[in-house]
Protein backbone atom coordinates (compact mmCIF):
# COMPACT_ATOMS: atom_id res chain seq x y z
CA UNK A 1 0.00 0.00 0.00
CA UNK A 2 1.49 3.36 -1.00
CA UNK A 3 1.20 6.56 0.94
CA UNK A 4 -0.15 9.25 -1.37
CA UNK A 5 2.78 11.64 -1.93
CA UNK A 6 2.52 15.34 -1.34
CA UNK A 7 3.49 17.04 -4.58
CA UNK A 8 5.47 20.14 -3.64
CA UNK A 9 7.25 22.90 -5.48
CA UNK A 10 10.74 23.28 -4.00
CA UNK A 11 12.19 26.17 -6.00
CA UNK A 12 10.69 29.40 -7.33
CA UNK A 13 11.67 30.43 -10.85
CA UNK A 14 13.52 28.53 -13.57
CA UNK A 15 16.50 26.61 -12.18
CA UNK A 16 19.85 26.86 -13.95
CA UNK A 17 21.82 23.67 -14.56
CA UNK A 18 23.94 24.37 -11.47
CA UNK A 19 20.81 24.93 -9.37
CA UNK A 20 19.21 21.80 -10.80
CA UNK A 21 22.16 19.65 -9.73
CA UNK A 22 22.16 21.27 -6.29
CA UNK A 23 18.50 20.40 -5.86
CA UNK A 24 19.11 16.80 -6.89
CA UNK A 25 21.38 16.69 -3.81
CA UNK A 26 19.27 18.91 -1.52
CA UNK A 27 18.84 16.14 1.07
CA UNK A 28 22.50 15.19 1.34
CA UNK A 29 23.31 15.15 5.04
CA UNK A 30 19.84 14.10 6.16
CA UNK A 31 20.00 11.27 8.74
CA UNK A 32 17.60 9.21 6.61
CA UNK A 33 19.89 9.69 3.58
CA UNK A 34 22.82 8.18 5.44
CA UNK A 35 20.67 5.26 6.59
CA UNK A 36 19.52 4.53 3.04
CA UNK A 37 15.86 5.18 3.88
CA UNK A 38 15.30 8.46 2.09
CA UNK A 39 12.65 7.79 -0.56
CA UNK A 40 10.16 9.94 1.34
CA UNK A 41 12.52 12.92 1.20
CA UNK A 42 12.49 13.05 -2.61
CA UNK A 43 9.11 11.65 -3.61
CA UNK A 44 6.77 14.37 -4.85
CA UNK A 45 9.30 17.23 -5.17
CA UNK A 46 9.31 19.26 -8.40
CA UNK A 47 10.71 22.47 -9.86
CA UNK A 48 10.93 24.28 -13.19
CA UNK A 49 13.92 24.04 -15.52
CA UNK A 50 14.80 25.46 -18.94
CA UNK A 51 14.44 23.63 -22.25
CA UNK A 52 18.23 23.25 -22.51
CA UNK A 53 18.39 21.36 -19.19
CA UNK A 54 15.45 19.18 -20.18
CA UNK A 55 17.10 18.24 -23.49
CA UNK A 56 20.51 17.77 -21.85
CA UNK A 57 19.07 15.23 -19.41
CA UNK A 58 17.22 13.43 -22.22
CA UNK A 59 20.53 12.91 -24.03
CA UNK A 60 22.49 11.55 -21.04
CA UNK A 61 21.05 8.01 -21.19
CA UNK A 62 18.22 6.33 -23.04
CA UNK A 63 15.16 6.95 -20.83
CA UNK A 64 13.45 4.16 -18.93
CA UNK A 65 10.30 5.18 -20.79
CA UNK A 66 8.93 8.27 -22.46
CA UNK A 67 5.67 9.78 -23.65
CA UNK A 68 4.91 12.89 -25.64
CA UNK A 69 5.06 15.13 -22.57
CA UNK A 70 7.44 13.28 -20.20
CA UNK A 71 10.42 10.97 -19.92
CA UNK A 72 11.77 8.99 -16.99
CA UNK A 73 15.44 8.59 -16.09
CA UNK A 74 16.84 5.08 -16.16
CA UNK A 75 19.07 5.74 -13.11
CA UNK A 76 17.21 5.75 -9.81
CA UNK A 77 17.83 8.30 -7.08
CA UNK A 78 17.01 5.79 -4.37
CA UNK A 79 15.05 2.54 -4.28
CA UNK A 80 12.17 3.05 -6.75
CA UNK A 81 12.39 6.87 -6.86
CA UNK A 82 13.73 8.45 -10.04
CA UNK A 83 13.71 11.71 -11.98
CA UNK A 84 10.87 12.55 -14.33
CA UNK A 85 11.10 15.39 -16.83
CA UNK A 86 8.01 17.09 -18.22
CA UNK A 87 7.37 19.40 -21.17
CA UNK A 88 3.98 20.94 -20.51
CA UNK A 89 1.85 23.58 -22.19
CA UNK A 90 0.55 25.90 -19.45
CA UNK A 91 -1.55 28.93 -20.35
CA UNK A 92 -0.41 28.58 -23.96
CA UNK A 93 3.32 28.46 -23.14
CA UNK A 94 5.59 25.40 -23.36
CA UNK A 95 7.50 24.95 -20.08
CA UNK A 96 9.79 22.28 -18.64
CA UNK A 97 9.90 20.67 -15.20
CA UNK A 98 11.78 18.10 -13.17
CA UNK A 99 10.20 15.94 -10.47
CA UNK A 100 10.89 12.87 -8.34
CA UNK A 101 8.33 10.08 -8.43
CA UNK A 102 8.15 6.66 -6.80
CA UNK A 103 7.52 4.32 -9.72
CA UNK A 104 6.00 1.63 -7.51
CA UNK A 105 3.01 3.99 -7.67
CA UNK A 106 2.32 3.80 -11.39
CA UNK A 107 -0.11 6.73 -11.33
CA UNK A 108 2.43 9.05 -9.68
CA UNK A 109 3.88 10.63 -12.87
CA UNK A 110 0.44 11.54 -14.22
CA UNK A 111 -0.72 12.88 -10.86
CA UNK A 112 2.45 14.99 -10.57
CA UNK A 113 1.80 16.39 -14.05
CA UNK A 114 -1.72 17.40 -13.01
CA UNK A 115 -0.39 18.97 -9.79
CA UNK A 116 2.23 21.01 -11.68
CA UNK A 117 -0.28 22.28 -14.23
CA UNK A 118 -2.76 23.18 -11.49
CA UNK A 119 -0.13 25.02 -9.44
CA UNK A 120 1.39 26.88 -12.39
CA UNK A 121 -1.96 27.86 -13.92
CA UNK A 122 -2.85 30.18 -11.07
CA UNK A 123 -3.14 33.74 -12.41
CA UNK A 124 -1.35 35.58 -9.58
CA UNK A 125 2.29 35.03 -8.65
CA UNK A 126 2.20 33.91 -5.05
CA UNK A 127 3.90 31.44 -2.70
CA UNK A 128 2.69 29.36 0.22
CA UNK A 129 4.69 29.43 3.46
CA UNK A 130 5.90 25.89 2.70
CA UNK A 131 7.07 26.96 -0.78
CA UNK A 132 9.00 29.84 0.78
CA UNK A 133 10.69 27.49 3.24
CA UNK A 134 11.51 24.96 0.50
CA UNK A 135 12.98 27.71 -1.69
CA UNK A 136 15.17 28.86 1.21
CA UNK A 137 16.36 25.28 1.80
CA UNK A 138 17.02 24.71 -1.92
CA UNK A 139 18.98 27.94 -2.38
CA UNK A 140 20.97 28.00 0.90
CA UNK A 141 24.60 26.87 0.62
CA UNK A 142 25.45 23.62 2.41
CA UNK A 143 27.70 25.54 4.83
CA UNK A 144 24.67 27.47 6.15
CA UNK A 145 22.13 24.68 6.48
CA UNK A 146 22.09 21.28 8.13
CA UNK A 147 20.23 18.93 10.43
CA UNK A 148 19.77 19.18 14.19
CA UNK A 149 22.06 16.71 15.93
CA UNK A 150 22.46 15.23 19.39
CA UNK A 151 22.95 18.60 21.08
CA UNK A 152 19.39 19.60 20.21
CA UNK A 153 16.23 18.66 22.14
CA UNK A 154 15.08 15.15 21.21
CA UNK A 155 11.96 16.35 19.35
CA UNK A 156 14.11 18.54 17.04
CA UNK A 157 16.87 16.04 16.24
CA UNK A 158 17.01 15.28 12.54
CA UNK A 159 15.01 18.40 11.61
CA UNK A 160 16.36 20.84 9.01
CA UNK A 161 18.17 23.93 10.32
CA UNK A 162 19.44 27.14 8.73
CA UNK A 163 21.61 30.01 9.90
CA UNK A 164 19.61 33.18 10.54
CA UNK A 165 20.30 36.54 12.15
CA UNK A 166 18.31 37.07 15.35
CA UNK A 167 18.18 40.49 16.99
CA UNK A 168 20.11 40.38 20.26
CA UNK A 169 21.59 36.95 19.54
CA UNK A 170 23.45 37.43 16.28
CA UNK A 171 23.70 34.56 13.78
CA UNK A 172 22.23 31.33 15.11
CA UNK A 173 21.06 27.97 13.81
CA UNK A 174 17.31 27.71 13.87
CA UNK A 175 14.88 24.98 12.73
CA UNK A 176 13.73 25.80 9.22
CA UNK A 177 10.09 25.23 10.12
CA UNK A 178 10.31 27.76 12.98
CA UNK A 179 11.44 30.76 10.93
CA UNK A 180 9.32 33.86 11.47
CA UNK A 181 7.79 35.76 8.56
CA UNK A 182 10.50 38.43 8.92
CA UNK A 183 13.28 35.80 8.92
CA UNK A 184 11.77 34.15 5.85
CA UNK A 185 11.58 37.48 4.03
CA UNK A 186 15.21 38.27 4.91
CA UNK A 187 16.41 34.96 3.45
CA UNK A 188 14.40 35.15 0.21
CA UNK A 189 15.73 36.93 -2.88
CA UNK A 190 14.40 40.48 -3.19
CA UNK A 191 12.06 39.61 -6.08
CA UNK A 192 10.31 36.95 -3.96
CA UNK A 193 9.99 38.78 -0.64
CA UNK A 194 6.77 40.60 -1.36
CA UNK A 195 4.84 37.98 -3.29
CA UNK A 196 1.37 37.56 -1.79
CA UNK A 197 0.71 34.52 0.41
CA UNK A 198 -1.03 31.59 -1.19
CA UNK A 199 -3.29 29.17 0.66
CA UNK A 200 -1.75 25.70 0.86
Secondary structure as UniProt FT lines:
FT   STRAND          8..15
FT   HELIX           17..24
FT   TURN            25..29
FT   HELIX           31..34
FT   TURN            35..36
FT   HELIX           39..42
FT   TURN            43..44
FT   STRAND          45..49
FT   HELIX           51..58
FT   TURN            59..60
FT   STRAND          65..67
FT   TURN            68..69
FT   STRAND          70..78
FT   TURN            79..80
FT   STRAND          81..90
FT   TURN            91..92
FT   STRAND          93..102
FT   TURN            103..104
FT   TURN            106..107
FT   HELIX           108..120
FT   STRAND          126..127
FT   HELIX           129..139
FT   HELIX           142..144
FT   STRAND          145..147
FT   TURN            150..151
FT   HELIX           154..156
FT   TURN            157..158
FT   STRAND          160..166
FT   TURN            167..169
FT   STRAND          170..175
FT   HELIX           176..178
FT   HELIX           181..187
FT   HELIX           190..193
FT   STRAND          196..197
//
